[in-house]
């Protein structure tokens, strides 16, 4: 998996968990809503580090934090769903 796709997956998961919209995170990152959507859905292959860093910061994380996150949420890695917790 390409790094941009990995980070995009994490950003999308965080966006969904926090109930945020693409316009909200795009505004905080200083990019268009379409670009934020494309990053989160693996539809872009190139993105500047500054945009990725700003997206990470909009959730209270650094870019390094996002790179070190597990690809699958820990609760799902063991087959546990939110309903089963």
C-alpha positions as CSV (number, residue, x, y, z in Angstrom):
1,X,0.0,0.0,0.0
2,X,1.3,3.4,-0.9
3,X,2.1,5.8,1.9
4,X,-0.5,8.3,0.7
5,X,-3.2,5.6,0.6
6,X,-2.3,4.5,4.1
7,X,-2.5,8.0,5.5
8,X,-5.7,8.7,3.5
9,X,-7.3,5.6,5.1
10,X,-6.3,6.8,8.5
11,X,-7.7,10.3,7.9
12,X,-10.9,8.9,6.5
13,X,-11.3,6.6,9.5
14,X,-10.7,9.5,11.9
15,X,-13.1,11.7,10.0
16,X,-15.8,9.1,10.2
17,X,-15.2,8.3,13.9
18,X,-15.4,12.0,14.8
19,X,-18.3,12.7,12.5
20,X,-16.5,15.4,10.6
21,X,-17.3,16.5,7.0
22,X,-14.9,16.8,4.1
23,X,-15.5,20.6,3.9
24,X,-14.5,20.9,7.5
25,X,-11.3,19.0,7.2
26,X,-10.5,20.6,3.9
27,X,-10.8,24.1,5.3
28,X,-8.5,23.2,8.2
29,X,-6.0,21.7,5.8
30,X,-6.2,24.6,3.3
31,X,-7.2,22.4,0.4
32,X,-10.3,21.9,-1.6
33,X,-13.1,19.5,-0.5
34,X,-12.5,17.4,-3.6
35,X,-8.8,17.1,-2.9
36,X,-9.5,16.0,0.8
37,X,-12.0,13.5,-0.5
38,X,-9.6,12.1,-3.1
39,X,-6.8,11.7,-0.5
40,X,-9.2,9.8,1.9
41,X,-10.4,7.6,-0.9
42,X,-7.1,6.7,-2.6
43,X,-7.9,8.7,-5.7
44,X,-4.8,10.8,-5.7
45,X,-1.2,9.7,-6.0
46,X,0.5,12.9,-5.2
47,X,0.1,15.2,-2.2
48,X,2.4,17.7,-0.5
49,X,3.6,16.9,3.0
50,X,2.3,20.2,4.2
51,X,-1.3,19.2,3.3
52,X,-0.9,15.8,4.9
53,X,0.5,17.4,8.0
54,X,-2.3,19.9,8.2
55,X,-4.9,17.1,7.7
56,X,-3.2,15.1,10.5
57,X,-3.1,18.2,12.8
58,X,-6.8,18.8,12.2
59,X,-7.4,15.6,14.2
60,X,-4.7,16.4,16.8
61,X,-2.1,14.1,15.3
62,X,1.2,14.6,13.6
63,X,2.0,13.1,10.3
64,X,4.4,10.7,12.0
65,X,1.5,9.6,14.3
66,X,-0.6,8.7,11.2
67,X,2.3,6.8,9.7
68,X,2.7,4.7,12.8
69,X,-1.0,3.9,13.3
70,X,-1.9,0.3,12.6
71,X,-3.5,-0.2,9.2
72,X,-6.6,-1.8,10.8
73,X,-8.1,-0.4,14.0
74,X,-6.9,-2.6,16.9
75,X,-10.4,-3.6,17.9
76,X,-11.1,-4.9,14.4
77,X,-7.7,-6.7,14.1
78,X,-9.1,-9.3,16.5
79,X,-12.5,-9.5,15.0
80,X,-14.2,-7.5,17.6
81,X,-16.9,-5.1,16.4
82,X,-18.2,-2.0,18.3
83,X,-21.4,-4.0,19.0
84,X,-19.3,-6.7,20.6
85,X,-17.4,-4.5,23.0
